[in-house]
Amino acid sequence: MFYPTKTMKITENIYAIRTFFVNFFVYVDGEDYIVIDTGLSKFLAKRGLKKLGINPEDISHIFLTHTDYDHVGGINLFKNAEVYLSKDEEQMINGTTARAFRIKYNRLNKPYKLLKDNEEIYIGKIKVKSVSTPGHTPGSMTYIINDSVIFSGDTLTLRKNKVYPFYWLQNMDTKKQKESIIDFIENNDCNWVFTSHTGYSDNFKNGVKNLI
């Protein structure tokens, strides 16, 4: 079910760090370093970054796709980073909404800033666009970097280079997720897509044809 990318440099700007069954990603442009999610644990995140020669203290911004434990587990490693997440995900942090059996493991112990749908943040020459893709959680967010690279968190999976919604058993609202994916496809034109659990592809446009 899960087959994340090994810890490695993928392009001149993008690094994948594997923390057991989940990836988080570093995007670099010159002296600017940001991460999308933070992985399963501080220990695993630190070990992966060290392997790639990346200093956690150089990370200035964290963009969370959502707040499940395997995506925020390494957050305290990044002492100098500002944290961003969807305004619709805050309910998963403050206890207003929880998964089945009222499980609440999404609490963050760092300050954070809230993003709206289609909001854009600039870090040097890095442009980060936040696109709301609810379903896995109410505030699941997909990020587009420099109008060309998608980081989908747990909104999308890849199988044989084809794009699919995330596994329905782990979604809070699969119907809403499918609707948000179709809307995303219709309004965004990119080639690269990076998922948290199932690798990446450089042919997103072809991979989504089975969903349209």
PEZI-V432188 format. One record per residue. RES is the residue in one small letter. PHI is phi in whole degrees, -180 to 180 (999 if undefined). BURIAL is # if it has 16 or more other C-alpha atoms within 10 Angstrom, else .. Layout:
# PEZI-V432188
res | phi | burial
RES | PHI | BURIAL
RES | PHI | BURIAL
This chain:
# PEZI-V432188
res | phi | burial
m | 999 | .
f | -111 | .
y | -146 | #
p | -67 | #
t | -70 | #
k | -68 | #
t | -63 | #
m | -170 | #
k | -87 | .
i | -100 | .
t | -132 | .
e | -61 | .
n | -111 | .
i | -120 | #
y | -123 | #
a | -106 | #
i | -121 | #
r | -93 | #
t | -120 | #
f | 66 | #
f | -103 | #
v | -144 | #
n | -99 | #
f | -124 | #
f | -131 | #
v | -112 | #
y | -116 | #
v | -124 | #
d | -142 | .
g | 64 | .
e | -96 | .
d | -99 | .
y | -126 | #
i | -130 | #
v | -124 | #
i | -107 | #
d | 67 | #
t | -135 | #
g | 84 | #
l | -76 | #
s | -154 | #
k | -62 | #
f | -62 | .
l | -68 | #
a | -64 | #
k | -63 | #
r | -63 | .
g | -66 | #
l | -65 | #
k | -61 | .
k | -60 | .
l | -95 | .
g | 75 | .
i | -107 | .
n | -87 | .
p | -57 | #
e | -71 | .
d | -82 | .
i | -76 | #
s | -101 | #
h | -142 | #
i | -116 | #
f | -113 | #
l | -91 | #
t | -73 | #
h | -171 | #
t | -117 | #
d | -61 | #
y | -57 | #
d | -78 | #
h | -109 | #
v | -118 | #
g | -63 | #
g | -100 | #
i | -63 | #
n | -74 | #
l | -70 | #
f | -100 | #
k | -69 | .
n | -101 | .
a | -96 | #
e | -82 | #
v | -108 | #
y | -125 | #
l | -156 | #
s | -67 | #
k | -62 | #
d | -82 | #
e | -92 | #
e | -60 | #
q | -62 | .
m | -80 | #
i | -93 | #
n | -86 | .
g | 90 | .
t | -62 | .
t | -128 | #
a | -142 | #
r | -75 | .
a | -55 | .
f | 64 | .
r | 59 | .
i | -66 | .
k | -128 | #
y | -127 | .
n | -103 | #
r | -68 | .
l | -107 | #
n | -111 | .
k | -128 | .
p | -61 | .
y | -146 | #
k | -116 | .
l | -101 | .
l | -111 | #
k | -97 | #
d | -61 | #
n | 65 | .
e | -81 | .
e | -121 | .
i | -122 | .
y | -113 | .
i | -122 | .
g | 60 | .
k | -92 | .
i | -91 | #
k | -104 | .
v | -114 | #
k | -105 | #
s | -98 | #
v | -122 | #
s | -70 | #
t | -134 | #
p | -67 | #
g | 147 | #
h | -62 | #
t | -134 | #
p | -61 | #
g | -112 | #
s | -59 | #
m | -125 | #
t | -104 | #
y | -113 | #
i | -115 | #
i | -101 | #
n | 50 | .
d | 61 | .
s | -141 | .
v | -124 | #
i | -103 | #
f | -118 | #
s | -100 | #
g | 58 | #
d | -105 | #
t | -89 | #
l | -123 | #
t | -127 | #
l | -122 | #
r | -140 | .
k | 54 | .
n | 67 | #
k | -99 | #
v | -97 | #
y | -136 | #
p | -64 | #
f | -65 | #
y | -61 | .
w | -62 | .
l | -63 | .
q | -104 | .
n | -93 | #
m | -85 | #
d | -154 | .
t | -67 | #
k | -60 | .
k | -65 | #
q | -61 | #
k | -61 | #
e | -64 | .
s | -70 | #
i | -67 | #
i | -61 | .
d | -62 | .
f | -62 | .
i | -60 | #
e | -70 | .
n | -115 | .
n | -138 | .
d | -123 | .
c | -135 | #
n | -102 | #
w | -83 | #
v | -137 | #
f | -120 | #
t | -103 | #
s | -82 | #
h | -124 | #
t | -133 | #
g | 83 | #
y | -145 | #
s | -146 | #
d | -104 | .
n | -139 | .
f | -59 | #
k | -61 | #
n | -76 | .
g | -68 | #
v | -94 | #
k | -59 | .
n | -73 | .
l | -98 | .
i | -87 | .
